[in-house]
Amino acid sequence: MSAWCAAFALMFFLDIWWALYTQAMVASRPLLASTWATAIQLFNGALVLKYTDDPYLLIPACAGAFAGTWVVTSGRLRSGLEWCRDRYRPGSDI
């Protein structure tokens, strides 16, 4: 059961991080976007290694992807994304 929870959580956060990565790309923040890309690749690799051993882990991974995308697009995460956008505006160090 813990592997299912881990697969769900990894994909949930990966979807949120993809949104932050996309926002950093649109804002032309190369260092921030590169940092998000690195985190995404690291955690995505961990998830792939998990469901390579147990293909049934794709079920919670897909549920996590659905939930993560829903949270971002429904506005539930809007304040966090706006904080990130305001913090890393053009001309900042990152």
C-alpha positions as CSV (number, residue, x, y, z in Angstrom):
1,M,0.0,0.0,0.0
2,S,2.9,2.4,0.7
3,A,4.1,2.0,-2.9
4,W,0.7,3.0,-4.1
5,C,0.7,6.1,-1.9
6,A,4.2,6.9,-3.1
7,A,3.3,6.6,-6.8
8,F,0.2,8.8,-6.2
9,A,2.2,11.5,-4.3
10,L,5.0,11.5,-6.8
11,M,2.8,12.0,-9.8
12,F,0.6,14.5,-7.9
13,F,3.6,16.7,-7.2
14,L,5.1,16.2,-10.6
15,D,2.0,17.7,-12.2
16,I,2.2,20.7,-9.9
17,W,5.9,21.1,-10.7
18,W,5.2,20.9,-14.4
19,A,2.9,23.9,-13.9
20,L,5.6,25.8,-12.1
21,Y,8.1,24.8,-14.8
22,T,5.8,26.1,-17.5
23,Q,5.3,29.3,-15.6
24,A,9.0,29.8,-15.3
25,M,9.5,29.1,-19.0
26,V,6.8,31.7,-20.0
27,A,8.4,34.2,-17.6
28,S,11.8,33.6,-19.3
29,R,13.5,32.5,-16.0
30,P,16.1,30.0,-17.3
31,L,17.7,29.1,-13.9
32,L,14.3,28.6,-12.2
33,A,13.0,26.6,-15.2
34,S,16.1,24.5,-15.3
35,T,15.8,23.8,-11.5
36,W,12.2,22.6,-12.0
37,A,13.2,20.5,-15.0
38,T,15.9,18.8,-12.9
39,A,13.5,18.1,-10.1
40,I,10.8,16.8,-12.5
41,Q,13.3,14.4,-14.2
42,L,14.6,13.1,-10.9
43,F,11.2,12.3,-9.4
44,N,9.9,11.1,-12.8
45,G,12.8,8.6,-12.9
46,A,12.1,7.4,-9.4
47,L,8.4,6.8,-10.4
48,V,9.4,5.0,-13.6
49,L,11.7,2.7,-11.6
50,K,8.8,2.0,-9.2
51,Y,6.3,1.0,-11.8
52,T,8.8,-1.0,-13.9
53,D,8.8,-3.5,-11.1
54,D,5.0,-3.3,-10.6
55,P,2.9,-2.2,-13.5
56,Y,-0.1,-1.9,-11.3
57,L,1.5,1.2,-9.8
58,L,0.3,3.0,-13.0
59,I,-3.1,3.1,-11.4
60,P,-2.3,5.4,-8.5
61,A,0.2,7.3,-10.7
62,C,-2.6,8.1,-13.2
63,A,-4.9,9.1,-10.2
64,G,-2.1,11.4,-8.9
65,A,-1.7,13.0,-12.4
66,F,-5.4,13.6,-12.5
67,A,-5.5,15.1,-9.0
68,G,-2.4,17.2,-9.5
69,T,-3.7,18.7,-12.8
70,W,-7.1,19.3,-11.2
71,V,-5.6,21.1,-8.2
72,V,-3.6,23.4,-10.5
73,T,-6.3,24.1,-13.1
74,S,-9.1,24.5,-10.6
75,G,-7.4,27.4,-8.9
76,R,-6.8,25.6,-5.7
77,L,-3.1,26.3,-6.0
78,R,-3.5,29.8,-7.5
79,S,-2.2,31.7,-4.5
80,G,1.0,29.6,-4.6
81,L,1.5,30.0,-8.3
82,E,0.8,33.8,-8.1
83,W,3.4,34.0,-5.3
84,C,5.9,32.2,-7.4
85,R,5.1,34.4,-10.4
86,D,5.5,37.6,-8.4
87,R,8.7,36.4,-6.7
88,Y,10.4,35.5,-9.9
89,R,9.6,38.3,-12.2
90,P,11.9,39.5,-14.9
91,G,14.9,41.3,-13.6
92,S,15.2,39.1,-10.4
93,D,18.3,37.1,-9.8
94,I,16.7,33.7,-10.5
